[in-house]
Amino acid sequence: MDYLAVLGRQKNISLAELESLFDKILVLSPKLATFKLTKYSPVNKAGEPDINRLGGVMKLAKEIKNPLEYIINDIKSSNYNGKIIIGVSDYSKKSSSKTSQRWALDLKAKLKKTEVIPDKKLSVRILANKNADLSTATVYHNHLCSKPGHFEIIHFNNRWFVGIGVQDINAYTARDQARPARDTKVGMLPPKLAQILINLCGPLPKNATVLDPFCGTGVVLQEAYLMGYRPYGTDLSERMVDYSLRNLTWIAKNHQQESTQNLSNISVGDATNYTWNQPIDAVACEGYLGPPMSLTPTDIKLKVAKQECKTIILGFLKNILPQITSGTPIVMAIPAWLRPDGHYQRLNILDEIESMGYNVIKYNNLSQRDLLYYRDGQVVAREIIVLRKK
């Protein structure tokens, strides 16, 4: 079966995440890609790809032959007799809000003519389209992928899909803003990006140990915990270690997740010379990004920041190399700085990293240089590097 992913704003990073976890990725448009499951892919209880595990995917859908037949069969099998709510997203090249609405109204008319339940006409409501495709927020707040009788139908050229998952925007906000220990001065790693960093490690065994050697306030650790992995963190700052411990305790209490994971496996340590406990199954982290910057740095200030970051990042990679086994993934966000002409200047250290004894992962639909995560106008962006020990 073909599944459909509606990609996030950082399209290339979304594609890299898909390639790391699924098979036969086919890019259909700047917003869409199809894929197939492997036996290692993250799935939900229904055996379908789990949207809650994917930080870079906004919506998920599965291919169907005919939306009318699918809705009728779904209603019959579930014995649903309430109001049917339908939204249509049209991602075709020449689509518009009018084409989406036309598909929706046509579907509504056909459903009202169909006797799904004997002697009872169907009650159908169509969501109005401001654009050709429904926003993530619209799909989420109208429960189109989570309640019986609620459907998002997706059209692309001559193909039809039905929504099976939408990003839980409220859950991400809560995990980010409701944590008891936050520090805006050390940078705010979004939970979505933390998920992506872990997923770029590829499929990991159940209860795998995920190390974050620059754990900060523990965002990567909390996402690793929610994915069912064993979080293991170190940080140079004793205060950050305390923050991570507090946040992990909070996330465990609020999600009431059954787990044998050790939530106190966090300690003070310098990533350039620390000796970690074994096993280490994967490393996912945001490395040192240099001093916070609100303005584009001068050449002198940038030169100093680059050298400091380079020393710490290469020092860490040299230190951990003999402590991990061949094939162990390391996914790391490193800094890139906005320049006056609008481009981002990178550390350009991949050749040095490869010469140490690492392989840089290659992708089918993008290159390593495409993995740049930033908001418009952000001075310090994150370049994501994906490595495996040779």
TORKOL-4160 file (C-alpha; in steps of 0.2 Angstrom, whole numbers, padded with zeros to 4 digits, m for minus):
390
<pt num="1" X="0000" Y="0000" Z="0000"/>
<pt num="2" X="0006" Y="0018" Z="m0004"/>
<pt num="3" X="0005" Y="0030" Z="0010"/>
<pt num="4" X="0006" Y="0049" Z="0008"/>
<pt num="5" X="0015" Y="0062" Z="0018"/>
<pt num="6" X="0011" Y="0080" Z="0018"/>
<pt num="7" X="0029" Y="0088" Z="0021"/>
<pt num="8" X="0033" Y="0101" Z="0034"/>
<pt num="9" X="0040" Y="0118" Z="0029"/>
<pt num="10" X="0057" Y="0112" Z="0030"/>
<pt num="11" X="0054" Y="0100" Z="0016"/>
<pt num="12" X="0071" Y="0092" Z="0014"/>
<pt num="13" X="0072" Y="0088" Z="0032"/>
<pt num="14" X="0055" Y="0080" Z="0031"/>
<pt num="15" X="0061" Y="0069" Z="0016"/>
<pt num="16" X="0077" Y="0064" Z="0026"/>
<pt num="17" X="0066" Y="0058" Z="0040"/>
<pt num="18" X="0055" Y="0048" Z="0028"/>
<pt num="19" X="0070" Y="0040" Z="0020"/>
<pt num="20" X="0077" Y="0035" Z="0037"/>
<pt num="21" X="0061" Y="0026" Z="0042"/>
<pt num="22" X="0052" Y="0020" Z="0027"/>
<pt num="23" X="0055" Y="0013" Z="0010"/>
<pt num="24" X="0052" Y="0018" Z="m0009"/>
<pt num="25" X="0050" Y="0037" Z="m0006"/>
<pt num="26" X="0043" Y="0046" Z="m0021"/>
<pt num="27" X="0042" Y="0065" Z="m0021"/>
<pt num="28" X="0026" Y="0070" Z="m0030"/>
<pt num="29" X="0027" Y="0088" Z="m0027"/>
<pt num="30" X="0035" Y="0101" Z="m0016"/>
<pt num="31" X="0022" Y="0097" Z="m0003"/>
<pt num="32" X="0019" Y="0078" Z="m0005"/>
<pt num="33" X="0029" Y="0062" Z="m0005"/>
<pt num="34" X="0023" Y="0044" Z="m0005"/>
<pt num="35" X="0031" Y="0029" Z="0004"/>
<pt num="36" X="0029" Y="0011" Z="0009"/>
<pt num="37" X="0032" Y="0003" Z="0026"/>
<pt num="38" X="0046" Y="m0009" Z="0031"/>
<pt num="39" X="0046" Y="m0021" Z="0045"/>
<pt num="40" X="0056" Y="m0008" Z="0055"/>
<pt num="41" X="0045" Y="0007" Z="0052"/>
<pt num="42" X="0036" Y="0015" Z="0067"/>
<pt num="43" X="0017" Y="0011" Z="0067"/>
<pt num="44" X="0002" Y="0013" Z="0078"/>
<pt num="45" X="m0009" Y="0000" Z="0085"/>
<pt num="46" X="m0018" Y="m0001" Z="0068"/>
<pt num="47" X="m0002" Y="m0006" Z="0060"/>
<pt num="48" X="m0001" Y="0011" Z="0050"/>
<pt num="49" X="0013" Y="0024" Z="0051"/>
<pt num="50" X="0012" Y="0033" Z="0067"/>
<pt num="51" X="0010" Y="0052" Z="0064"/>
<pt num="52" X="0015" Y="0055" Z="0083"/>
<pt num="53" X="0032" Y="0048" Z="0079"/>
<pt num="54" X="0036" Y="0060" Z="0065"/>
<pt num="55" X="0042" Y="0078" Z="0068"/>
<pt num="56" X="0043" Y="0083" Z="0050"/>
<pt num="57" X="0027" Y="0077" Z="0043"/>
<pt num="58" X="0011" Y="0087" Z="0044"/>
<pt num="59" X="m0002" Y="0075" Z="0038"/>
<pt num="60" X="m0003" Y="0056" Z="0034"/>
<pt num="61" X="m0015" Y="0048" Z="0022"/>
<pt num="62" X="m0017" Y="0031" Z="0014"/>
<pt num="63" X="m0021" Y="0028" Z="m0005"/>
<pt num="64" X="m0039" Y="0023" Z="m0009"/>
<pt num="65" X="m0048" Y="0019" Z="m0025"/>
<pt num="66" X="m0064" Y="0028" Z="m0023"/>
<pt num="67" X="m0068" Y="0041" Z="m0009"/>
<pt num="68" X="m0087" Y="0037" Z="m0010"/>
<pt num="69" X="m0085" Y="0019" Z="m0008"/>
<pt num="70" X="m0072" Y="0021" Z="0006"/>
<pt num="71" X="m0084" Y="0032" Z="0016"/>
<pt num="72" X="m0099" Y="0021" Z="0013"/>
<pt num="73" X="m0089" Y="0005" Z="0018"/>
<pt num="74" X="m0081" Y="0014" Z="0033"/>
<pt num="75" X="m0099" Y="0020" Z="0040"/>
<pt num="76" X="m0106" Y="0002" Z="0037"/>
<pt num="77" X="m0092" Y="m0007" Z="0046"/>
<pt num="78" X="m0092" Y="0005" Z="0061"/>
<pt num="79" X="m0111" Y="0006" Z="0062"/>
<pt num="80" X="m0109" Y="0025" Z="0063"/>
<pt num="81" X="m0126" Y="0035" Z="0062"/>
<pt num="82" X="m0121" Y="0053" Z="0066"/>
<pt num="83" X="m0117" Y="0067" Z="0055"/>
<pt num="84" X="m0103" Y="0064" Z="0042"/>
<pt num="85" X="m0090" Y="0078" Z="0042"/>
<pt num="86" X="m0079" Y="0079" Z="0026"/>
<pt num="87" X="m0065" Y="0090" Z="0021"/>
<pt num="88" X="m0056" Y="0089" Z="0004"/>
<pt num="89" X="m0038" Y="0094" Z="0000"/>
<pt num="90" X="m0033" Y="0096" Z="m0018"/>
<pt num="91" X="m0014" Y="0096" Z="m0020"/>
<pt num="92" X="m0015" Y="0094" Z="m0039"/>
<pt num="93" X="m0005" Y="0106" Z="m0050"/>
<pt num="94" X="m0019" Y="0117" Z="m0055"/>
<pt num="95" X="m0030" Y="0116" Z="m0039"/>
<pt num="96" X="m0038" Y="0130" Z="m0030"/>
<pt num="97" X="m0051" Y="0132" Z="m0016"/>
<pt num="98" X="m0064" Y="0131" Z="m0030"/>
<pt num="99" X="m0058" Y="0114" Z="m0036"/>
<pt num="100" X="m0058" Y="0107" Z="m0018"/>
<pt num="101" X="m0075" Y="0113" Z="m0014"/>
<pt num="102" X="m0082" Y="0106" Z="m0030"/>
<pt num="103" X="m0075" Y="0089" Z="m0026"/>
<pt num="104" X="m0082" Y="0090" Z="m0009"/>
<pt num="105" X="m0100" Y="0096" Z="m0014"/>
<pt num="106" X="m0100" Y="0082" Z="m0028"/>
<pt num="107" X="m0096" Y="0069" Z="m0014"/>
<pt num="108" X="m0109" Y="0076" Z="m0003"/>
<pt num="109" X="m0122" Y="0075" Z="m0016"/>
<pt num="110" X="m0118" Y="0057" Z="m0020"/>
<pt num="111" X="m0118" Y="0052" Z="m0002"/>
<pt num="112" X="m0135" Y="0059" Z="0001"/>
<pt num="113" X="m0142" Y="0049" Z="m0013"/>
<pt num="114" X="m0135" Y="0033" Z="m0006"/>
<pt num="115" X="m0145" Y="0023" Z="0007"/>
<pt num="116" X="m0131" Y="0017" Z="0019"/>
<pt num="117" X="m0143" Y="0015" Z="0033"/>
<pt num="118" X="m0161" Y="0009" Z="0028"/>
<pt num="119" X="m0174" Y="0022" Z="0028"/>
<pt num="120" X="m0162" Y="0036" Z="0034"/>
<pt num="121" X="m0154" Y="0050" Z="0024"/>
<pt num="122" X="m0136" Y="0054" Z="0028"/>
<pt num="123" X="m0132" Y="0070" Z="0036"/>
<pt num="124" X="m0117" Y="0077" Z="0028"/>
<pt num="125" X="m0107" Y="0093" Z="0032"/>
<pt num="126" X="m0093" Y="0100" Z="0021"/>
<pt num="127" X="m0079" Y="0110" Z="0028"/>
<pt num="128" X="m0077" Y="0126" Z="0018"/>
<pt num="129" X="m0060" Y="0129" Z="0009"/>
<pt num="130" X="m0050" Y="0145" Z="0010"/>
<pt num="131" X="m0036" Y="0137" Z="0000"/>
<pt num="132" X="m0035" Y="0121" Z="m0011"/>
<pt num="133" X="m0029" Y="0111" Z="0004"/>
<pt num="134" X="m0035" Y="0111" Z="0022"/>
<pt num="135" X="m0022" Y="0117" Z="0035"/>
<pt num="136" X="m0015" Y="0106" Z="0048"/>
<pt num="137" X="m0025" Y="0116" Z="0061"/>
<pt num="138" X="m0041" Y="0114" Z="0052"/>
<pt num="139" X="m0039" Y="0095" Z="0050"/>
<pt num="140" X="m0034" Y="0094" Z="0069"/>
<pt num="141" X="m0047" Y="0104" Z="0076"/>
<pt num="142" X="m0061" Y="0096" Z="0066"/>
<pt num="143" X="m0055" Y="0079" Z="0071"/>
<pt num="144" X="m0055" Y="0073" Z="0053"/>
<pt num="145" X="m0042" Y="0059" Z="0056"/>
<pt num="146" X="m0047" Y="0054" Z="0074"/>
<pt num="147" X="m0066" Y="0053" Z="0075"/>
<pt num="148" X="m0079" Y="0041" Z="0067"/>
<pt num="149" X="m0088" Y="0048" Z="0052"/>
<pt num="150" X="m0075" Y="0062" Z="0050"/>
<pt num="151" X="m0064" Y="0062" Z="0034"/>
<pt num="152" X="m0051" Y="0072" Z="0025"/>
<pt num="153" X="m0051" Y="0066" Z="0007"/>
<pt num="154" X="m0035" Y="0071" Z="m0002"/>
<pt num="155" X="m0034" Y="0072" Z="m0021"/>
<pt num="156" X="m0018" Y="0073" Z="m0031"/>
<pt num="157" X="m0020" Y="0072" Z="m0050"/>
<pt num="158" X="m0029" Y="0056" Z="m0053"/>
<pt num="159" X="m0026" Y="0048" Z="m0036"/>
<pt num="160" X="m0036" Y="0048" Z="m0020"/>
<pt num="161" X="m0030" Y="0047" Z="m0002"/>
<pt num="162" X="m0039" Y="0047" Z="0015"/>
<pt num="163" X="m0031" Y="0055" Z="0030"/>
<pt num="164" X="m0025" Y="0044" Z="0044"/>
<pt num="165" X="m0016" Y="0056" Z="0055"/>
<pt num="166" X="m0012" Y="0074" Z="0058"/>
<pt num="167" X="0001" Y="0082" Z="0068"/>
<pt num="168" X="m0005" Y="0085" Z="0086"/>
<pt num="169" X="m0001" Y="0104" Z="0087"/>
<pt num="170" X="m0007" Y="0106" Z="0105"/>
<pt num="171" X="0004" Y="0091" Z="0111"/>
<pt num="172" X="0019" Y="0099" Z="0104"/>
<pt num="173" X="0015" Y="0116" Z="0112"/>
<pt num="174" X="0012" Y="0108" Z="0129"/>
<pt num="175" X="0028" Y="0098" Z="0128"/>
<pt num="176" X="0038" Y="0114" Z="0124"/>
<pt num="177" X="0030" Y="0127" Z="0134"/>
<pt num="178" X="0023" Y="0118" Z="0149"/>
<pt num="179" X="0039" Y="0110" Z="0155"/>
<pt num="180" X="0044" Y="0116" Z="0172"/>
<pt num="181" X="0062" Y="0120" Z="0168"/>
<pt num="182" X="0066" Y="0131" Z="0153"/>
<pt num="183" X="0080" Y="0143" Z="0149"/>
<pt num="184" X="0078" Y="0155" Z="0134"/>
<pt num="185" X="0096" Y="0160" Z="0135"/>
<pt num="186" X="0103" Y="0143" Z="0130"/>
<pt num="187" X="0092" Y="0141" Z="0114"/>
<pt num="188" X="0075" Y="0133" Z="0112"/>
<pt num="189" X="0076" Y="0116" Z="0103"/>
<pt num="190" X="0058" Y="0112" Z="0096"/>
<pt num="191" X="0051" Y="0095" Z="0101"/>
<pt num="192" X="0048" Y="0092" Z="0083"/>
<pt num="193" X="0066" Y="0094" Z="0078"/>
<pt num="194" X="0071" Y="0083" Z="0093"/>
<pt num="195" X="0060" Y="0070" Z="0086"/>
<pt num="196" X="0068" Y="0072" Z="0069"/>
<pt num="197" X="0086" Y="0071" Z="0076"/>
<pt num="198" X="0081" Y="0054" Z="0084"/>
<pt num="199" X="0072" Y="0048" Z="0068"/>
<pt num="200" X="0087" Y="0052" Z="0057"/>
<pt num="201" X="0096" Y="0039" Z="0067"/>
<pt num="202" X="0086" Y="0026" Z="0058"/>
<pt num="203" X="0076" Y="0011" Z="0065"/>
<pt num="204" X="0082" Y="0007" Z="0083"/>
<pt num="205" X="0079" Y="m0008" Z="0093"/>
<pt num="206" X="0066" Y="m0007" Z="0107"/>
<pt num="207" X="0073" Y="0001" Z="0123"/>
<pt num="208" X="0088" Y="0007" Z="0113"/>
<pt num="209" X="0099" Y="0019" Z="0123"/>
<pt num="210" X="0099" Y="0036" Z="0115"/>
<pt num="211" X="0113" Y="0047" Z="0121"/>
<pt num="212" X="0113" Y="0066" Z="0121"/>
<pt num="213" X="0130" Y="0073" Z="0126"/>
<pt num="214" X="0124" Y="0091" Z="0126"/>
<pt num="215" X="0107" Y="0088" Z="0134"/>
<pt num="216" X="0103" Y="0106" Z="0140"/>
<pt num="217" X="0086" Y="0106" Z="0146"/>
<pt num="218" X="0082" Y="0088" Z="0140"/>
<pt num="219" X="0071" Y="0091" Z="0125"/>
<pt num="220" X="0080" Y="0076" Z="0115"/>
<pt num="221" X="0079" Y="0066" Z="0131"/>
<pt num="222" X="0060" Y="0068" Z="0133"/>
<pt num="223" X="0057" Y="0064" Z="0115"/>
<pt num="224" X="0067" Y="0049" Z="0116"/>
<pt num="225" X="0058" Y="0043" Z="0132"/>
<pt num="226" X="0041" Y="0046" Z="0123"/>
<pt num="227" X="0047" Y="0035" Z="0109"/>
<pt num="228" X="0051" Y="0021" Z="0121"/>
<pt num="229" X="0070" Y="0023" Z="0121"/>
<pt num="230" X="0081" Y="0024" Z="0136"/>
<pt num="231" X="0087" Y="0042" Z="0138"/>
<pt num="232" X="0105" Y="0045" Z="0143"/>
<pt num="233" X="0111" Y="0063" Z="0145"/>
<pt num="234" X="0126" Y="0073" Z="0150"/>
<pt num="235" X="0130" Y="0091" Z="0150"/>
<pt num="236" X="0144" Y="0103" Z="0155"/>
<pt num="237" X="0132" Y="0113" Z="0166"/>
<pt num="238" X="0126" Y="0106" Z="0182"/>
<pt num="239" X="0111" Y="0118" Z="0181"/>
<pt num="240" X="0106" Y="0110" Z="0164"/>
<pt num="241" X="0108" Y="0093" Z="0171"/>
<pt num="242" X="0096" Y="0098" Z="0185"/>
<pt num="243" X="0084" Y="0105" Z="0172"/>
<pt num="244" X="0084" Y="0089" Z="0162"/>
<pt num="245" X="0080" Y="0079" Z="0177"/>
<pt num="246" X="0066" Y="0090" Z="0182"/>
<pt num="247" X="0059" Y="0090" Z="0164"/>
<pt num="248" X="0060" Y="0071" Z="0162"/>
<pt num="249" X="0051" Y="0068" Z="0179"/>
<pt num="250" X="0038" Y="0080" Z="0173"/>
<pt num="251" X="0035" Y="0071" Z="0156"/>
<pt num="252" X="0035" Y="0054" Z="0164"/>
<pt num="253" X="0022" Y="0059" Z="0176"/>
<pt num="254" X="0011" Y="0068" Z="0164"/>
<pt num="255" X="0011" Y="0054" Z="0151"/>
<pt num="256" X="0009" Y="0040" Z="0163"/>
<pt num="257" X="0019" Y="0029" Z="0152"/>
<pt num="258" X="0024" Y="0012" Z="0157"/>
<pt num="259" X="0042" Y="0011" Z="0156"/>
<pt num="260" X="0058" Y="0003" Z="0164"/>
<pt num="261" X="0068" Y="0017" Z="0158"/>
<pt num="262" X="0080" Y="0025" Z="0170"/>
<pt num="263" X="0075" Y="0043" Z="0171"/>
<pt num="264" X="0090" Y="0048" Z="0182"/>
<pt num="265" X="0103" Y="0043" Z="0169"/>
<pt num="266" X="0109" Y="0061" Z="0167"/>
<pt num="267" X="0125" Y="0068" Z="0174"/>
<pt num="268" X="0138" Y="0082" Z="0173"/>
<pt num="269" X="0151" Y="0079" Z="0159"/>
<pt num="270" X="0162" Y="0088" Z="0146"/>
<pt num="271" X="0158" Y="0080" Z="0130"/>
<pt num="272" X="0176" Y="0082" Z="0124"/>
<pt num="273" X="0183" Y="0071" Z="0137"/>
<pt num="274" X="0169" Y="0061" Z="0146"/>
<pt num="275" X="0168" Y="0042" Z="0146"/>
<pt num="276" X="0150" Y="0036" Z="0144"/>
<pt num="277" X="0142" Y="0021" Z="0151"/>
<pt num="278" X="0138" Y="0007" Z="0139"/>
<pt num="279" X="0128" Y="0003" Z="0129"/>
<pt num="280" X="0126" Y="0018" Z="0117"/>
<pt num="281" X="0114" Y="0013" Z="0103"/>
<pt num="282" X="0112" Y="0030" Z="0095"/>
<pt num="283" X="0118" Y="0048" Z="0098"/>
<pt num="284" X="0106" Y="0062" Z="0094"/>
<pt num="285" X="0110" Y="0080" Z="0100"/>
<pt num="286" X="0111" Y="0098" Z="0097"/>
<pt num="287" X="0129" Y="0103" Z="0098"/>
<pt num="288" X="0137" Y="0119" Z="0104"/>
<pt num="289" X="0129" Y="0133" Z="0094"/>
<pt num="290" X="0140" Y="0147" Z="0100"/>
<pt num="291" X="0135" Y="0163" Z="0109"/>
<pt num="292" X="0117" Y="0169" Z="0106"/>
<pt num="293" X="0115" Y="0181" Z="0092"/>
<pt num="294" X="0101" Y="0193" Z="0087"/>
<pt num="295" X="0110" Y="0202" Z="0074"/>
<pt num="296" X="0121" Y="0196" Z="0059"/>
<pt num="297" X="0139" Y="0194" Z="0067"/>
<pt num="298" X="0154" Y="0204" Z="0061"/>
<pt num="299" X="0167" Y="0195" Z="0052"/>
<pt num="300" X="0178" Y="0195" Z="0067"/>
<pt num="301" X="0164" Y="0189" Z="0079"/>
<pt num="302" X="0160" Y="0175" Z="0067"/>
<pt num="303" X="0178" Y="0169" Z="0065"/>
<pt num="304" X="0179" Y="0168" Z="0084"/>
<pt num="305" X="0162" Y="0159" Z="0086"/>
<pt num="306" X="0166" Y="0147" Z="0072"/>
<pt num="307" X="0183" Y="0142" Z="0079"/>
<pt num="308" X="0175" Y="0139" Z="0096"/>
<pt num="309" X="0161" Y="0128" Z="0089"/>
<pt num="310" X="0173" Y="0118" Z="0078"/>
<pt num="311" X="0184" Y="0114" Z="0093"/>
<pt num="312" X="0170" Y="0108" Z="0104"/>
<pt num="313" X="0161" Y="0098" Z="0090"/>
<pt num="314" X="0177" Y="0090" Z="0083"/>
<pt num="315" X="0183" Y="0087" Z="0101"/>
<pt num="316" X="0167" Y="0077" Z="0105"/>
<pt num="317" X="0167" Y="0067" Z="0089"/>
<pt num="318" X="0185" Y="0062" Z="0092"/>
<pt num="319" X="0181" Y="0058" Z="0110"/>
<pt num="320" X="0166" Y="0047" Z="0107"/>
<pt num="321" X="0173" Y="0037" Z="0092"/>
<pt num="322" X="0182" Y="0024" Z="0102"/>
<pt num="323" X="0167" Y="0022" Z="0114"/>
<pt num="324" X="0154" Y="0017" Z="0100"/>
<pt num="325" X="0153" Y="0002" Z="0089"/>
<pt num="326" X="0154" Y="0002" Z="0070"/>
<pt num="327" X="0138" Y="0007" Z="0062"/>
<pt num="328" X="0132" Y="0017" Z="0077"/>
<pt num="329" X="0122" Y="0033" Z="0071"/>
<pt num="330" X="0127" Y="0050" Z="0077"/>
<pt num="331" X="0114" Y="0064" Z="0072"/>
<pt num="332" X="0120" Y="0081" Z="0077"/>
<pt num="333" X="0113" Y="0099" Z="0074"/>
<pt num="334" X="0128" Y="0111" Z="0072"/>
<pt num="335" X="0128" Y="0130" Z="0069"/>
<pt num="336" X="0127" Y="0140" Z="0053"/>
<pt num="337" X="0127" Y="0159" Z="0053"/>
<pt num="338" X="0116" Y="0171" Z="0043"/>
<pt num="339" X="0127" Y="0183" Z="0032"/>
<pt num="340" X="0122" Y="0200" Z="0026"/>
<pt num="341" X="0119" Y="0193" Z="0008"/>
<pt num="342" X="0105" Y="0181" Z="0015"/>
<pt num="343" X="0115" Y="0165" Z="0014"/>
<pt num="344" X="0121" Y="0154" Z="0029"/>
<pt num="345" X="0139" Y="0151" Z="0032"/>
<pt num="346" X="0143" Y="0134" Z="0038"/>
<pt num="347" X="0157" Y="0126" Z="0048"/>
<pt num="348" X="0162" Y="0115" Z="0033"/>
<pt num="349" X="0169" Y="0101" Z="0043"/>
<pt num="350" X="0162" Y="0086" Z="0035"/>
<pt num="351" X="0179" Y="0081" Z="0027"/>
<pt num="352" X="0188" Y="0082" Z="0044"/>
<pt num="353" X="0174" Y="0072" Z="0051"/>
<pt num="354" X="0175" Y="0058" Z="0038"/>
<pt num="355" X="0194" Y="0057" Z="0040"/>
<pt num="356" X="0191" Y="0054" Z="0058"/>
<pt num="357" X="0182" Y="0037" Z="0055"/>
<pt num="358" X="0164" Y="0042" Z="0051"/>
<pt num="359" X="0153" Y="0040" Z="0035"/>
<pt num="360" X="0142" Y="0054" Z="0031"/>
<pt num="361" X="0124" Y="0047" Z="0026"/>
<pt num="362" X="0119" Y="0050" Z="0008"/>
<pt num="363" X="0100" Y="0051" Z="0003"/>
<pt num="364" X="0091" Y="0048" Z="m0013"/>
<pt num="365" X="0080" Y="0064" Z="m0014"/>
<pt num="366" X="0092" Y="0077" Z="m0006"/>
<pt num="367" X="0110" Y="0080" Z="m0002"/>
<pt num="368" X="0118" Y="0083" Z="0015"/>
<pt num="369" X="0119" Y="0101" Z="0012"/>
<pt num="370" X="0100" Y="0102" Z="0011"/>
<pt num="371" X="0098" Y="0098" Z="0029"/>
<pt num="372" X="0097" Y="0116" Z="0036"/>
<pt num="373" X="0084" Y="0120" Z="0049"/>
<pt num="374" X="0079" Y="0138" Z="0052"/>
<pt num="375" X="0065" Y="0151" Z="0053"/>
<pt num="376" X="0065" Y="0166" Z="0041"/>
<pt num="377" X="0078" Y="0179" Z="0047"/>
<pt num="378" X="0085" Y="0167" Z="0061"/>
<pt num="379" X="0103" Y="0172" Z="0064"/>
<pt num="380" X="0110" Y="0155" Z="0070"/>
<pt num="381" X="0102" Y="0141" Z="0060"/>
<pt num="382" X="0105" Y="0122" Z="0063"/>
<pt num="383" X="0114" Y="0112" Z="0050"/>
<pt num="384" X="0110" Y="0093" Z="0053"/>
<pt num="385" X="0124" Y="0081" Z="0050"/>
<pt num="386" X="0120" Y="0062" Z="0050"/>
<pt num="387" X="0135" Y="0051" Z="0053"/>
<pt num="388" X="0139" Y="0032" Z="0056"/>
<pt num="389" X="0155" Y="0026" Z="0063"/>
<pt num="390" X="0164" Y="0016" Z="0050"/>
